[in-house]
Amino acid sequence: MKHQQQTSNKGDNLTKEKSEKVLALEKEVALGLWVQVVGQLIEVKGLSGLLQIENDTSGAGEQQILTGVWIRTIGQIVEAISVTNQINETDLIKLLQEQKIAITGDLLVAIGAAYETVGGLRVLEEETAKTTRIIP
C-alpha cells in the first residue's frame, strides 16, 4: 500500500512538472506571436511611409502590397490575442472558440501574403515594362 502511494505521488509530480512545462511553452509561443505583431507593425508603418513619399509614382502593385501587409498584420494580431487567451483557459467551449479565432487569424495571414505576392508580381511587371532593353 505504501508503495502504491509513492508511485502515485511520483505520477502526480510528473504530471505537475509536465503541466508546468506545457504552460511555459505555451507562453513562449504567445510571446513569439507578439514579437511577430511588433515586426508586422514596423513593416506596415515603413511601407505606408514609403507609399506616401512616392504617392505620385506608386502604382496599383504598391497599393496591393500595402493592403496585403495590412491583412497579414490584422491576422497576426487576431492570432496573438487568441493564443494569449487560450493560456490558462479551463472552459473547453471557450478554448475551442479561441482556437477557431486563432485559425481565422492564420487564414488572414495567408490571404494577406497571397495578396501581397500578387502585388509584388504587378510591381515587377510595371518595372519590367519601364525598362528599355538594349541589345548589344
Backbone hydrogen bonds, N-H to C=O, Kabsch-Sander energy under -0.5 kcal/mol:
donor,donor_aa,acceptor,acceptor_aa,energy
5,Q,1,M,-1.8
6,Q,2,K,-2.1
7,T,3,H,-2.4
8,S,4,Q,-2.5
9,N,5,Q,-2.8
10,K,6,Q,-2.3
11,G,7,T,-2.3
12,D,8,S,-2.5
13,N,9,N,-2.5
14,L,10,K,-2.4
15,T,11,G,-2.3
16,K,12,D,-2.6
17,E,13,N,-2.8
18,K,14,L,-2.8
19,S,15,T,-2.4
20,E,16,K,-2.3
21,K,17,E,-2.3
22,V,18,K,-2.7
23,L,19,S,-2.4
24,A,20,E,-2.2
25,L,21,K,-2.4
26,E,22,V,-2.6
27,K,23,L,-2.2
28,E,24,A,-1.8
29,V,25,L,-2.4
30,A,26,E,-2.3
31,L,27,K,-2.4
32,G,28,E,-2.3
33,L,29,V,-2.1
34,W,30,A,-2.1
35,V,31,L,-2.3
36,Q,32,G,-2.0
37,V,33,L,-2.0
38,V,34,W,-2.2
39,G,35,V,-2.2
40,Q,36,Q,-2.7
41,L,37,V,-2.6
42,I,38,V,-2.2
43,E,39,G,-2.5
44,V,40,Q,-2.8
45,K,41,L,-2.0
46,G,42,I,-2.4
47,L,43,E,-2.8
48,S,44,V,-2.2
49,G,45,K,-2.2
50,L,46,G,-2.4
51,L,47,L,-2.5
52,Q,48,S,-2.1
53,I,49,G,-2.2
54,E,50,L,-2.3
55,N,52,Q,-1.2
57,T,54,E,-0.8
58,S,54,E,-2.0
63,Q,59,G,-1.7
64,Q,60,A,-2.3
65,I,61,G,-2.3
66,L,62,E,-2.3
67,T,63,Q,-2.4
68,G,64,Q,-2.5
69,V,65,I,-2.3
70,W,66,L,-2.4
71,I,67,T,-2.4
72,R,68,G,-2.4
73,T,69,V,-2.5
74,I,70,W,-2.6
75,G,71,I,-2.3
76,Q,72,R,-2.6
77,I,73,T,-2.4
78,V,74,I,-2.5
79,E,75,G,-2.4
80,A,76,Q,-2.5
81,I,77,I,-2.5
82,S,78,V,-2.2
83,V,79,E,-2.9
84,T,80,A,-2.2
85,N,81,I,-2.2
86,Q,82,S,-1.3
87,I,83,V,-0.9
87,I,84,T,-0.7
89,E,86,Q,-1.8
92,L,90,T,-0.6
95,L,91,D,-2.5
96,L,92,L,-2.5
97,Q,93,I,-2.2
98,E,94,K,-2.5
99,Q,95,L,-2.1
100,K,96,L,-2.2
101,I,97,Q,-2.1
102,A,98,E,-2.4
103,I,99,Q,-2.1
104,T,100,K,-2.0
105,G,101,I,-2.2
106,D,102,A,-2.2
107,L,103,I,-2.4
108,L,104,T,-2.4
109,V,105,G,-2.2
110,A,106,D,-2.3
111,I,107,L,-2.8
112,G,108,L,-2.9
113,A,109,V,-2.3
114,A,110,A,-2.3
115,Y,111,I,-2.7
116,E,112,G,-2.6
117,T,113,A,-2.2
118,V,114,A,-2.1
119,G,115,Y,-2.0
120,G,116,E,-2.4
121,L,117,T,-2.2
122,R,118,V,-2.0
123,V,119,G,-2.5
124,L,120,G,-2.3
125,E,121,L,-2.4
126,E,122,R,-2.8
127,E,123,V,-3.0
128,T,124,L,-2.5
129,A,125,E,-2.2
130,K,126,E,-1.3
131,T,127,E,-1.2
134,I,132,T,-0.5
135,I,133,R,-0.6
